C-alpha cells in the first residue's frame, strides 16, 4: 500500500507563532456532523482555562455555533490560508480530530504532525493507525477519555513536547514525498531511480488544506 505524504512546504519551520492568553486546541476540517465536533464542544465547558479554535466551514456550522453560544473559549475561524493553518497547528497544544466516522487515513493528522503538533483522536479506523504509528498523540475510546486527554495535554508541557517531537520525527520517517515515490517505483518494479523533488500529497485523504489552500476542504 502506498503511504500518503506531506510535501516539504509542510515540514519547514513555522515562523511567527504568536502566543495567546490561554492554551488552545485546534480543529481543522469540514464542519459536518460526522466530524464529531458536537461531542467536543460541550467538553470545553469543563475546561474554562483552555480554548478550542475551529478552522473550516460546512453545513453543520450553524448548529455548532448555537451549541457554543455563550462560551468564550470556543472560536470559529472560518477558512484559513496555508500559512495561517500551519501557525494554528504549531501553536496548539494538540490537534483534536473527534471524527465519529471511519477515516481511511487521517491526512489532517499528518498536517499537524509536520508542524510538530501531537493529535488527539478516537480509536477508530485509519486516523488512530496514524497516531499509533507515530507515537505522537493520544487515542481515546469514550467522552471521558477524551476529556482526560485534553486535560493532560493542556497542563503537561513535558508531555506536549515529547509527543510533538515524536510526531515531527515520524513524518520524516514514514510520510515524505521521497518515500512515497520510492515505494511507488518499487511496486512498479522500477529500480535505481532517484526520487524527483517538489511538494505534494497523495490523494485527498481527510486533510484540511492543500498547499496555499484553505482549511476545511475535507
Secondary structure, 3 states (H helix, E strand, C coil): CCCCCECHHHHCCCCCCCCCCCEEEEEECCCCHHHCHHHHHHHHHHCCCEEEEEECCCCCHHHHHHHCCCCCCEEEEECCCHHHHHHHHHHCCEEEECCCCCCCCCHHHHHHHHCCCCEEEECCHHHHHHHHHHCCEEEECCHHHHHHHHHHHHHCHHHHHHHHHHHHHHHHHHCEHHHHHHHHHHHCCCCCCCCCCCCCCCCCCCCCCCCCCCCCCC
